[in-house]
Amino acid sequence: MPEGPAFSEQTRSAALALIAQYGEDAEVIATLRAAEFAALGDRKGLADWDDIIACVAAMQAGGTGGATLN
């Protein structure tokens, strides 16, 4: 299986926390959070949440988000 994009440790940690708390709804929750940052005009926050969304999607699709899961 080809490795997906490499995400930062902080991004992977946030994605794992969302998945642990929200399960299959983690991507939806992250998208809602990203929308809050977009509404505030916080481009950096939005970019961070976009990365988290991509990482959650990769993890839920069977990838590891660029990390080895134990």
Jmol script that loads the backbone (N, CA, C; Angstrom):
load data "model"
ATOM      1  N   MET A   1       0.856  -1.177   0.000  1.00  0.00           N
ATOM      2  CA  MET A   1       0.000   0.000   0.000  1.00  0.00           C
ATOM      3  C   MET A   1       0.897   1.233   0.000  1.00  0.00           C
ATOM      4  N   PRO A   2       0.681   2.180  -0.921  1.00  0.00           N
ATOM      5  CA  PRO A   2       1.506   3.384  -0.924  1.00  0.00           C
ATOM      6  C   PRO A   2       1.211   4.242   0.291  1.00  0.00           C
ATOM      7  N   GLU A   3       2.254   4.862   0.787  1.00  0.00           N
ATOM      8  CA  GLU A   3       2.097   5.722   1.958  1.00  0.00           C
ATOM      9  C   GLU A   3       1.485   7.046   1.526  1.00  0.00           C
ATOM     10  N   GLY A   4       0.544   7.547   2.305  1.00  0.00           N
ATOM     11  CA  GLY A   4      -0.101   8.812   2.010  1.00  0.00           C
ATOM     12  C   GLY A   4       0.780   9.972   2.407  1.00  0.00           C
ATOM     13  N   PRO A   5       0.209  11.155   2.381  1.00  0.00           N
ATOM     14  CA  PRO A   5       0.991  12.338   2.746  1.00  0.00           C
ATOM     15  C   PRO A   5       1.458  12.257   4.195  1.00  0.00           C
ATOM     16  N   ALA A   6       2.623  12.804   4.443  1.00  0.00           N
ATOM     17  CA  ALA A   6       3.158  12.822   5.807  1.00  0.00           C
ATOM     18  C   ALA A   6       2.608  14.048   6.531  1.00  0.00           C
ATOM     19  N   PHE A   7       1.929  13.832   7.621  1.00  0.00           N
ATOM     20  CA  PHE A   7       1.372  14.913   8.419  1.00  0.00           C
ATOM     21  C   PHE A   7       2.260  15.136   9.631  1.00  0.00           C
ATOM     22  N   SER A   8       2.189  16.334  10.179  1.00  0.00           N
ATOM     23  CA  SER A   8       2.967  16.638  11.376  1.00  0.00           C
ATOM     24  C   SER A   8       2.454  15.804  12.546  1.00  0.00           C
ATOM     25  N   GLU A   9       3.298  15.664  13.550  1.00  0.00           N
ATOM     26  CA  GLU A   9       2.897  14.909  14.744  1.00  0.00           C
ATOM     27  C   GLU A   9       1.687  15.563  15.409  1.00  0.00           C
ATOM     28  N   GLN A  10       1.652  16.885  15.422  1.00  0.00           N
ATOM     29  CA  GLN A  10       0.533  17.610  16.025  1.00  0.00           C
ATOM     30  C   GLN A  10      -0.767  17.325  15.261  1.00  0.00           C
ATOM     31  N   THR A  11      -0.678  17.304  13.936  1.00  0.00           N
ATOM     32  CA  THR A  11      -1.853  17.014  13.114  1.00  0.00           C
ATOM     33  C   THR A  11      -2.338  15.591  13.350  1.00  0.00           C
ATOM     34  N   ARG A  12      -1.412  14.631  13.363  1.00  0.00           N
ATOM     35  CA  ARG A  12      -1.781  13.233  13.609  1.00  0.00           C
ATOM     36  C   ARG A  12      -2.400  13.068  14.994  1.00  0.00           C
ATOM     37  N   SER A  13      -1.841  13.752  15.983  1.00  0.00           N
ATOM     38  CA  SER A  13      -2.363  13.666  17.343  1.00  0.00           C
ATOM     39  C   SER A  13      -3.793  14.193  17.411  1.00  0.00           C
ATOM     40  N   ALA A  14      -4.041  15.323  16.767  1.00  0.00           N
ATOM     41  CA  ALA A  14      -5.388  15.894  16.749  1.00  0.00           C
ATOM     42  C   ALA A  14      -6.360  14.962  16.027  1.00  0.00           C
ATOM     43  N   ALA A  15      -5.918  14.398  14.916  1.00  0.00           N
ATOM     44  CA  ALA A  15      -6.770  13.481  14.156  1.00  0.00           C
ATOM     45  C   ALA A  15      -7.106  12.245  14.984  1.00  0.00           C
ATOM     46  N   LEU A  16      -6.110  11.685  15.650  1.00  0.00           N
ATOM     47  CA  LEU A  16      -6.347  10.505  16.486  1.00  0.00           C
ATOM     48  C   LEU A  16      -7.302  10.818  17.634  1.00  0.00           C
ATOM     49  N   ALA A  17      -7.157  11.999  18.230  1.00  0.00           N
ATOM     50  CA  ALA A  17      -8.052  12.395  19.324  1.00  0.00           C
ATOM     51  C   ALA A  17      -9.491  12.519  18.825  1.00  0.00           C
ATOM     52  N   LEU A  18      -9.666  13.109  17.651  1.00  0.00           N
ATOM     53  CA  LEU A  18     -11.009  13.237  17.079  1.00  0.00           C
ATOM     54  C   LEU A  18     -11.612  11.868  16.781  1.00  0.00           C
ATOM     55  N   ILE A  19     -10.812  10.982  16.201  1.00  0.00           N
ATOM     56  CA  ILE A  19     -11.302   9.643  15.884  1.00  0.00           C
ATOM     57  C   ILE A  19     -11.652   8.888  17.163  1.00  0.00           C
ATOM     58  N   ALA A  20     -10.824   9.026  18.189  1.00  0.00           N
ATOM     59  CA  ALA A  20     -11.095   8.352  19.462  1.00  0.00           C
ATOM     60  C   ALA A  20     -12.397   8.847  20.084  1.00  0.00           C
ATOM     61  N   GLN A  21     -12.642  10.141  19.974  1.00  0.00           N
ATOM     62  CA  GLN A  21     -13.831  10.711  20.606  1.00  0.00           C
ATOM     63  C   GLN A  21     -15.090  10.567  19.753  1.00  0.00           C
ATOM     64  N   TYR A  22     -14.964  10.761  18.434  1.00  0.00           N
ATOM     65  CA  TYR A  22     -16.144  10.841  17.575  1.00  0.00           C
ATOM     66  C   TYR A  22     -16.300   9.684  16.593  1.00  0.00           C
ATOM     67  N   GLY A  23     -15.306   8.805  16.518  1.00  0.00           N
ATOM     68  CA  GLY A  23     -15.413   7.660  15.613  1.00  0.00           C
ATOM     69  C   GLY A  23     -15.589   8.092  14.170  1.00  0.00           C
ATOM     70  N   GLU A  24     -16.557   7.479  13.507  1.00  0.00           N
ATOM     71  CA  GLU A  24     -16.758   7.755  12.081  1.00  0.00           C
ATOM     72  C   GLU A  24     -17.220   9.189  11.809  1.00  0.00           C
ATOM     73  N   ASP A  25     -17.654   9.907  12.825  1.00  0.00           N
ATOM     74  CA  ASP A  25     -18.072  11.301  12.659  1.00  0.00           C
ATOM     75  C   ASP A  25     -16.920  12.294  12.807  1.00  0.00           C
ATOM     76  N   ALA A  26     -15.707  11.810  13.020  1.00  0.00           N
ATOM     77  CA  ALA A  26     -14.559  12.688  13.268  1.00  0.00           C
ATOM     78  C   ALA A  26     -14.325  13.681  12.138  1.00  0.00           C
ATOM     79  N   GLU A  27     -14.454  13.224  10.900  1.00  0.00           N
ATOM     80  CA  GLU A  27     -14.221  14.124   9.769  1.00  0.00           C
ATOM     81  C   GLU A  27     -15.271  15.238   9.721  1.00  0.00           C
ATOM     82  N   VAL A  28     -16.509  14.910  10.041  1.00  0.00           N
ATOM     83  CA  VAL A  28     -17.578  15.917  10.063  1.00  0.00           C
ATOM     84  C   VAL A  28     -17.308  16.949  11.157  1.00  0.00           C
ATOM     85  N   ILE A  29     -16.911  16.488  12.326  1.00  0.00           N
ATOM     86  CA  ILE A  29     -16.609  17.391  13.437  1.00  0.00           C
ATOM     87  C   ILE A  29     -15.452  18.312  13.062  1.00  0.00           C
ATOM     88  N   ALA A  30     -14.414  17.753  12.448  1.00  0.00           N
ATOM     89  CA  ALA A  30     -13.267  18.565  12.027  1.00  0.00           C
ATOM     90  C   ALA A  30     -13.683  19.595  10.981  1.00  0.00           C
ATOM     91  N   THR A  31     -14.578  19.212  10.088  1.00  0.00           N
ATOM     92  CA  THR A  31     -15.062  20.141   9.066  1.00  0.00           C
ATOM     93  C   THR A  31     -15.836  21.291   9.705  1.00  0.00           C
ATOM     94  N   LEU A  32     -16.639  20.989  10.706  1.00  0.00           N
ATOM     95  CA  LEU A  32     -17.373  22.045  11.413  1.00  0.00           C
ATOM     96  C   LEU A  32     -16.414  23.002  12.114  1.00  0.00           C
ATOM     97  N   ARG A  33     -15.376  22.441  12.707  1.00  0.00           N
ATOM     98  CA  ARG A  33     -14.371  23.278  13.383  1.00  0.00           C
ATOM     99  C   ARG A  33     -13.648  24.156  12.364  1.00  0.00           C
ATOM    100  N   ALA A  34     -13.316  23.595  11.213  1.00  0.00           N
ATOM    101  CA  ALA A  34     -12.659  24.373  10.158  1.00  0.00           C
ATOM    102  C   ALA A  34     -13.559  25.521   9.706  1.00  0.00           C
ATOM    103  N   ALA A  35     -14.851  25.259   9.620  1.00  0.00           N
ATOM    104  CA  ALA A  35     -15.795  26.303   9.208  1.00  0.00           C
ATOM    105  C   ALA A  35     -15.814  27.455  10.203  1.00  0.00           C
ATOM    106  N   GLU A  36     -15.647  27.149  11.487  1.00  0.00           N
ATOM    107  CA  GLU A  36     -15.589  28.207  12.501  1.00  0.00           C
ATOM    108  C   GLU A  36     -14.389  29.119  12.260  1.00  0.00           C
ATOM    109  N   PHE A  37     -13.240  28.527  11.949  1.00  0.00           N
ATOM    110  CA  PHE A  37     -12.048  29.326  11.676  1.00  0.00           C
ATOM    111  C   PHE A  37     -12.216  30.128  10.391  1.00  0.00           C
ATOM    112  N   ALA A  38     -12.857  29.536   9.391  1.00  0.00           N
ATOM    113  CA  ALA A  38     -13.102  30.249   8.136  1.00  0.00           C
ATOM    114  C   ALA A  38     -13.998  31.459   8.380  1.00  0.00           C
ATOM    115  N   ALA A  39     -15.031  31.276   9.195  1.00  0.00           N
ATOM    116  CA  ALA A  39     -15.953  32.371   9.492  1.00  0.00           C
ATOM    117  C   ALA A  39     -15.259  33.516  10.223  1.00  0.00           C
ATOM    118  N   LEU A  40     -14.232  33.185  11.002  1.00  0.00           N
ATOM    119  CA  LEU A  40     -13.469  34.203  11.729  1.00  0.00           C
ATOM    120  C   LEU A  40     -12.388  34.848  10.864  1.00  0.00           C
ATOM    121  N   GLY A  41     -12.181  34.290   9.664  1.00  0.00           N
ATOM    122  CA  GLY A  41     -11.137  34.808   8.787  1.00  0.00           C
ATOM    123  C   GLY A  41      -9.742  34.380   9.201  1.00  0.00           C
ATOM    124  N   ASP A  42      -9.643  33.329   9.999  1.00  0.00           N
ATOM    125  CA  ASP A  42      -8.358  32.832  10.492  1.00  0.00           C
ATOM    126  C   ASP A  42      -7.793  31.832   9.483  1.00  0.00           C
ATOM    127  N   ARG A  43      -6.983  32.320   8.561  1.00  0.00           N
ATOM    128  CA  ARG A  43      -6.452  31.475   7.485  1.00  0.00           C
ATOM    129  C   ARG A  43      -5.521  30.391   8.009  1.00  0.00           C
ATOM    130  N   LYS A  44      -4.701  30.716   8.995  1.00  0.00           N
ATOM    131  CA  LYS A  44      -3.768  29.735   9.563  1.00  0.00           C
ATOM    132  C   LYS A  44      -4.549  28.623  10.262  1.00  0.00           C
ATOM    133  N   GLY A  45      -5.514  29.012  11.075  1.00  0.00           N
ATOM    134  CA  GLY A  45      -6.343  28.017  11.751  1.00  0.00           C
ATOM    135  C   GLY A  45      -7.095  27.142  10.758  1.00  0.00           C
ATOM    136  N   LEU A  46      -7.614  27.755   9.706  1.00  0.00           N
ATOM    137  CA  LEU A  46      -8.321  27.002   8.672  1.00  0.00           C
ATOM    138  C   LEU A  46      -7.379  26.016   7.990  1.00  0.00           C
ATOM    139  N   ALA A  47      -6.172  26.461   7.663  1.00  0.00           N
ATOM    140  CA  ALA A  47      -5.192  25.575   7.020  1.00  0.00           C
ATOM    141  C   ALA A  47      -4.841  24.402   7.934  1.00  0.00           C
ATOM    142  N   ASP A  48      -4.689  24.683   9.222  1.00  0.00           N
ATOM    143  CA  ASP A  48      -4.397  23.610  10.182  1.00  0.00           C
ATOM    144  C   ASP A  48      -5.532  22.587  10.210  1.00  0.00           C
ATOM    145  N   TRP A  49      -6.762  23.069  10.251  1.00  0.00           N
ATOM    146  CA  TRP A  49      -7.902  22.157  10.293  1.00  0.00           C
ATOM    147  C   TRP A  49      -8.084  21.423   8.977  1.00  0.00           C
ATOM    148  N   ASP A  50      -7.755  22.059   7.861  1.00  0.00           N
ATOM    149  CA  ASP A  50      -7.792  21.349   6.579  1.00  0.00           C
ATOM    150  C   ASP A  50      -6.829  20.163   6.600  1.00  0.00           C
ATOM    151  N   ASP A  51      -5.643  20.358   7.194  1.00  0.00           N
ATOM    152  CA  ASP A  51      -4.680  19.256   7.324  1.00  0.00           C
ATOM    153  C   ASP A  51      -5.229  18.153   8.229  1.00  0.00           C
ATOM    154  N   ILE A  52      -5.877  18.551   9.321  1.00  0.00           N
ATOM    155  CA  ILE A  52      -6.457  17.566  10.238  1.00  0.00           C
ATOM    156  C   ILE A  52      -7.549  16.770   9.526  1.00  0.00           C
ATOM    157  N   ILE A  53      -8.381  17.449   8.757  1.00  0.00           N
ATOM    158  CA  ILE A  53      -9.437  16.768   7.995  1.00  0.00           C
ATOM    159  C   ILE A  53      -8.828  15.739   7.048  1.00  0.00           C
ATOM    160  N   ALA A  54      -7.787  16.136   6.330  1.00  0.00           N
ATOM    161  CA  ALA A  54      -7.126  15.218   5.392  1.00  0.00           C
ATOM    162  C   ALA A  54      -6.511  14.033   6.126  1.00  0.00           C
ATOM    163  N   CYS A  55      -5.942  14.287   7.287  1.00  0.00           N
ATOM    164  CA  CYS A  55      -5.328  13.219   8.077  1.00  0.00           C
ATOM    165  C   CYS A  55      -6.390  12.253   8.596  1.00  0.00           C
ATOM    166  N   VAL A  56      -7.489  12.775   9.099  1.00  0.00           N
ATOM    167  CA  VAL A  56      -8.592  11.925   9.563  1.00  0.00           C
ATOM    168  C   VAL A  56      -9.086  11.059   8.410  1.00  0.00           C
ATOM    169  N   ALA A  57      -9.287  11.673   7.247  1.00  0.00           N
ATOM    170  CA  ALA A  57      -9.770  10.928   6.080  1.00  0.00           C
ATOM    171  C   ALA A  57      -8.796   9.817   5.703  1.00  0.00           C
ATOM    172  N   ALA A  58      -7.501  10.120   5.729  1.00  0.00           N
ATOM    173  CA  ALA A  58      -6.489   9.113   5.394  1.00  0.00           C
ATOM    174  C   ALA A  58      -6.504   7.974   6.403  1.00  0.00           C
ATOM    175  N   MET A  59      -6.605   8.313   7.677  1.00  0.00           N
ATOM    176  CA  MET A  59      -6.632   7.280   8.716  1.00  0.00           C
ATOM    177  C   MET A  59      -7.879   6.412   8.593  1.00  0.00           C
ATOM    178  N   GLN A  60      -9.005   7.032   8.333  1.00  0.00           N
ATOM    179  CA  GLN A  60     -10.249   6.276   8.245  1.00  0.00           C
ATOM    180  C   GLN A  60     -10.326   5.448   6.966  1.00  0.00           C
ATOM    181  N   ALA A  61      -9.547   5.835   5.959  1.00  0.00           N
ATOM    182  CA  ALA A  61      -9.509   5.072   4.708  1.00  0.00           C
ATOM    183  C   ALA A  61      -8.548   3.894   4.804  1.00  0.00           C
ATOM    184  N   GLY A  62      -7.927   3.741   5.956  1.00  0.00           N
ATOM    185  CA  GLY A  62      -7.030   2.618   6.146  1.00  0.00           C
ATOM    186  C   GLY A  62      -5.570   2.994   6.129  1.00  0.00           C
ATOM    187  N   GLY A  63      -5.285   4.266   5.867  1.00  0.00           N
ATOM    188  CA  GLY A  63      -3.911   4.738   5.943  1.00  0.00           C
ATOM    189  C   GLY A  63      -3.577   5.066   7.379  1.00  0.00           C
ATOM    190  N   THR A  64      -2.370   5.523   7.606  1.00  0.00           N
ATOM    191  CA  THR A  64      -1.971   5.881   8.965  1.00  0.00           C
ATOM    192  C   THR A  64      -1.660   7.355   9.083  1.00  0.00           C
ATOM    193  N   GLY A  65      -1.889   8.129   8.036  1.00  0.00           N
ATOM    194  CA  GLY A  65      -1.569   9.546   8.095  1.00  0.00           C
ATOM    195  C   GLY A  65      -0.081   9.784   8.171  1.00  0.00           C
ATOM    196  N   GLY A  66       0.690   8.870   7.602  1.00  0.00           N
ATOM    197  CA  GLY A  66       2.138   9.025   7.608  1.00  0.00           C
ATOM    198  C   GLY A  66       2.798   8.546   8.882  1.00  0.00           C
ATOM    199  N   ALA A  67       2.049   7.864   9.736  1.00  0.00           N
ATOM    200  CA  ALA A  67       2.615   7.389  11.005  1.00  0.00           C
ATOM    201  C   ALA A  67       2.367   5.899  11.148  1.00  0.00           C
ATOM    202  N   THR A  68       3.185   5.272  11.923  1.00  0.00           N
ATOM    203  CA  THR A  68       2.994   3.871  12.249  1.00  0.00           C
ATOM    204  C   THR A  68       2.131   3.786  13.500  1.00  0.00           C
ATOM    205  N   LEU A  69       1.034   3.079  13.394  1.00  0.00           N
ATOM    206  CA  LEU A  69       0.158   2.900  14.547  1.00  0.00           C
ATOM    207  C   LEU A  69       0.533   1.609  15.239  1.00  0.00           C
ATOM    208  N   ASN A  70       0.622   1.646  16.554  1.00  0.00           N
ATOM    209  CA  ASN A  70       0.985   0.446  17.328  1.00  0.00           C
ATOM    210  C   ASN A  70      -0.238  -0.340  17.683  1.00  0.00           C
TER     211      ASN A  70
END
end "model"
wireframe off; spacefill off
backbone 0.3
color backbone group
